[in-house]
Amino acid sequence: MTDKPFILVDGSSYLFRAYHALPPLTNSQGQPTGAIVGVINMLKKLVDEYQPDYMAVVFDTPGKTFRDDLYSEYKANRPPAPEDLKTQIKPLHDIIQAMGLPLLLIEGVEADDVIGTLADQASKLGMNTLVSTGDKDMAQLVDKHVTLINTMSDTTMDRQGVFEKFSVWPEQIIDYLALMGDTVDNIPGVHKCGPKTAAKWLAEHETLDAVMANAEQVKGKIGEYLREALSQLPLSKELTTIKRDVELDVAPRDLTPAQADKDKLRELYAEIEARRLLADLENNAGESVEKVSLKVADADYETVLDEQSFEKWMKKLSSAQIIAFDTETTSLNYMQAELVGVSFSLAAGKAAYVPVSHQYP
């Protein structure tokens, strides 16, 4: 049996985090690309570090889920996804598949439920699972076989890590979330019950059922709020519980990464003009990046070698409405890279390069 973990990626969590955390990049056609590049870089980092034998990237699908049937107001407060985010989903899925990574989109449930089901199946097979997510709800899945990883903070969370972060154990997370509710998902909780109060009650009584059974003993306003919430807390618990019994056509050991389709990746990376990803792909293949360079008629490229030429370009750039800017460095690793030169462009085929660290005879 492999010692490598079974990796499950919360693709929807990745996508939203990349969209909100990274600059709103676009290609020359105005197509949004920032979230795509952010997610792909995070996936590449995971694959490079763990070299998994089994892996899946899981996304939410459009439309309602069983939670909407349970509670019609579920996620009612959420605004629609921004258009410049939605347009990045299909290209991102295409790239993930071209990378050879299994992609799962299951209707009627959320990505969390698919991940919970696969993690549970893997645990029963004796497999260790690494769930890559930024979603706190996933902490309920953690056990001796399941660990969470946050690629943005580069941290992992096991059972002890869950307790250190939330002051409750993984098996108490569902009750903890139900007591607090969730304004983002519009899940009702106990009014004014925050993390400290929820953790305190569960430290005293261990379970939500026991907290509810002892509600009359809770003093003050918060006690009143708890008693007012008693009728809806079972629903809140059901809404915050990640399913572990979703019917799937695949099992953990079916989810083996395939060989990347490099020709397709070249095409897709070129469409979004992801030069770093193209360069990385070509470097790994031992080929020249020139194969995927864009063809521009009547190109006018200039190497700036004197102050007069530099000042001329500065004036052009200052008056331009939009420019492109790039750096040439000694490495793709930004922590190690040293600047070699900079380039800028005003339009397709109109560009200049300023050497910085070149050595001339």
C-alpha positions, 0 to 999 in steps of 0.5 A: 500500500502506498504511503502517499496520501490520497489528496482531495482538493476543494476546488470551489474553495480554491477558486473563491480564495484565488479570486478574492486574494489575487489581482484581477488579471486579464489577457489581451482580449479582456478575458479574466484569468487571475483566479485560473492562474492562482488555482493552477499554481496551488494545484501544481504545488500540491502535486509537486510536493506530494506526487499523489497516486490518488487525487481528485479536484472537486467543485460545486455544481450550479443549481440546488442541493438537498440543503435547499430542500431542507431549508428554503432560505439556505444561502439566501443572503449570498449574492450571485457569483461575479460574472468575471468569476463565472467566466473562469470556471469552464477554462479552469476545468478544462486545464485541470483535466488537461493536467490529468487530474480527476475532476468531480462535479456531482449534482444535488450535493456540495463539493464538501459532501463529495469530499466527505464521502471519499475521505470516509471511504478512504479511511475504511480502506486504511488510506490517509487522506489530505483535504486541501481547503480553506473551509472551516466546516471541513474540520469535522472530517479530521480523524486519525486518517484525515488531515486538512492542509491550507495551501495559502498559509502552508499549514496542516491541521490534525485532531490536535490542530483542530482543537488548538484553532477552535477549542473543540474536537473534530467530532464536536465541530458540527455542534459548534457550527450549529450553535453559532450559525453561519451568516454567509450560508444563512444557517440560523444559530443561537443569537449572540453565540460566538466561538467562545460561547459555543466552545464553552458550552461544548466543553461543559456538555460535550454535545449539542443534545446535552447543551439543549437538554441543559438550556434552562440552566444557562443564565442571562440573555444568552440563556434566553437566546439559547432557549428561543433557538431550541426548535431550530437547532436540529435543522442547523445541525443537519445543514452543517453536517457534511454527508459521507454517503453520497452515491458516487460512480468512483471510489478512492482507488479509481481516482488516479492522475493521468499523464498530462496532455501537454499539447492541450495545456499549451493551447489552453495556457496560450489562450489565457496568455499564462506565460509563466505556466507556459514557460514552466511547461516547456522547461519541464518538457525540455523544449523551447518556449518559442514554439508557443510564442504569439505571431504578430505582424509588423512587430516593432521591438526595441532594446533600450540601451541609452537614456534618450531611448528610455525617456522616450518610452517613459513618455509613451507609457505615461500617456498610454491608457493601458500597458503590459509589463513583465520582468525577466528573472534568473528563476521562476521561484520568486523567492530566489529570482534576481532581476535580469531585465524589464519589458513593456508594451503599448500594443501588440507588436509594439514593445521594448526591453530594458536590460538591467543585469546583462553583461556586455563586452 
